[in-house]
């Protein structure tokens, strides 16, 4: 398995001109991040060296440092890449329907995603990255960061353009709805306050939206 991983990394670095073409460079970056993520989750950040990651990825430690600056920089890149990879299917499959129906669809997908062991592992890595004294693009490395807010804000903005949503600050409203529909129920499920079952999650979201609909009529069924 390690030999195949190393060969994959080595092949990713080859190009006729001596420098990777953009496609090859992108493939190499994804491979490095995939290897680093696997090692960080399996063994812990402290127990994994840059030499080991370079060897398993079939590249050099110099390449890692030139791309990411440090192991902390690599950790941040790994978390951002991992979150983006998991969120991509959610962003690409938002159905048509009312604002409420679309919000419920996106929120359910994000809530289900946030409860997966790999995302919980990514969150632990994110906390380690956030504890470092470095600047992190986007601020917080969690599902409540830019990607989740932007997905919900996009639905609100489309509703606003269609005349069905009347909110002066859709960004704030999106962050609030993400907290109400994803972050809070996730915490309650992890604390065993209600079951991690489709019916329980849907009932929680519907009751939350019913409660909020008095102040946001576009959330009414």
SVG drawing of the C-alpha trace seen along z (x, -y; Angstrom):
<svg xmlns="http://www.w3.org/2000/svg" viewBox="-47 -46 61 48">
<polyline fill="none" stroke="black" stroke-width="0.4" points="0.0,0.0 2.8,-2.4 4.7,-1.5 1.6,-2.4 1.2,-5.6 4.8,-6.6 4.6,-5.7 1.5,-7.8 3.2,-10.8 6.4,-10.2 4.3,-10.0 2.5,-13.1 5.7,-15.1 6.8,-14.0 6.4,-16.4 8.2,-16.9 9.4,-20.4 10.9,-19.5 8.1,-21.4 4.7,-20.1 1.9,-21.2 -1.0,-22.9 -3.1,-19.7 -0.2,-17.6 0.6,-20.1 -3.1,-20.1 -3.1,-16.3 0.1,-16.3 -1.3,-18.8 -4.5,-16.7 -2.4,-13.6 -0.2,-15.3 -3.2,-16.6 -4.9,-13.2 -1.9,-11.4 -1.4,-14.1 -5.0,-13.9 -4.9,-10.1 -1.8,-10.3 -3.0,-13.1 -6.3,-11.3 -4.7,-7.9 -1.8,-8.9 -2.2,-12.4 -0.5,-15.6 2.3,-15.4 3.3,-11.9 3.6,-12.5 6.7,-14.2 7.1,-16.1 9.7,-13.5 7.1,-10.7 4.4,-12.6 6.9,-13.4 8.0,-9.7 4.4,-8.4 3.3,-11.0 6.3,-10.2 7.7,-13.7 10.3,-15.6 10.3,-17.5 11.5,-20.5 8.4,-20.4 6.2,-20.3 7.9,-23.3 7.8,-25.3 4.1,-24.7 2.9,-25.0 5.7,-26.7 5.5,-24.5 3.7,-21.5 1.1,-23.9 0.6,-25.4 0.1,-21.9 -2.4,-21.1 -4.5,-24.2 -4.4,-23.3 -5.4,-19.7 -8.4,-20.9 -9.6,-23.4 -9.2,-20.8 -11.0,-18.1 -14.0,-20.3 -14.2,-21.6 -14.1,-18.0 -17.0,-16.9 -19.0,-20.0 -18.7,-19.9 -21.5,-17.4 -23.8,-19.4 -23.2,-22.6 -23.7,-20.8 -27.1,-19.2 -29.5,-22.0 -32.9,-21.3 -35.5,-23.7 -38.4,-24.5 -39.5,-27.1 -36.9,-28.8 -37.9,-26.7 -37.6,-23.4 -34.2,-24.3 -33.0,-25.4 -34.2,-22.2 -32.5,-20.1 -29.1,-21.9 -29.3,-21.9 -30.1,-18.2 -27.2,-17.4 -24.8,-19.5 -26.1,-18.1 -25.7,-14.5 -22.3,-15.3 -21.2,-17.0 -22.0,-13.9 -19.7,-11.6 -16.6,-10.3 -14.3,-11.8 -15.8,-15.3 -15.5,-15.0 -11.9,-14.1 -11.4,-17.1 -13.0,-19.3 -10.4,-18.1 -7.7,-18.9 -9.3,-22.3 -9.1,-23.1 -5.4,-22.2 -4.9,-24.5 -6.9,-27.3 -4.9,-27.1 -1.7,-28.0 -0.6,-31.6 -1.2,-31.9 -3.7,-33.6 -6.4,-31.3 -8.2,-32.4 -12.0,-32.4 -11.5,-32.6 -13.0,-29.4 -12.2,-26.0 -15.5,-24.3 -18.7,-23.7 -19.9,-27.0 -17.2,-28.7 -17.6,-30.4 -18.8,-27.4 -21.9,-26.6 -22.9,-30.3 -22.4,-31.0 -24.6,-28.0 -27.5,-29.3 -26.8,-32.9 -27.0,-32.0 -30.5,-30.5 -31.6,-33.7 -30.2,-35.9 -32.0,-34.0 -35.2,-34.3 -34.6,-38.0 -34.1,-38.5 -37.4,-36.7 -39.2,-38.9 -40.0,-36.1 -37.3,-36.9 -37.1,-40.3 -34.0,-40.5 -31.6,-43.4 -28.5,-41.4 -28.6,-37.9 -25.1,-37.1 -26.1,-37.5 -29.4,-35.7 -27.5,-32.8 -25.1,-32.5 -28.0,-32.5 -29.9,-29.9 -26.8,-27.7 -26.4,-27.8 -30.1,-27.1 -30.5,-24.3 -27.1,-22.6 -24.7,-23.6 -27.2,-23.5 -28.9,-20.2 -25.5,-18.6 -24.4,-19.5 -27.6,-18.2 -27.2,-14.9 -23.6,-14.5 -24.8,-15.2 -27.4,-12.5 -30.3,-14.9 -32.1,-13.4 -31.5,-10.6 -29.4,-10.8 -32.3,-9.5 -33.8,-11.1 -37.3,-11.5 -35.9,-13.2 -33.6,-15.6 -36.4,-16.5 -38.9,-17.2 -36.3,-19.4 -35.7,-21.4 -39.4,-21.8 -40.2,-23.0 -37.3,-25.4 -38.4,-26.9 -42.0,-27.1 -40.8,-29.1 -38.6,-31.4 -41.3,-31.9 -43.1,-34.6 -40.1,-36.9 -39.1,-35.5 -42.3,-34.8 -40.4,-33.2 -39.8,-30.3 -43.5,-29.5 -44.6,-26.2"/>
</svg>
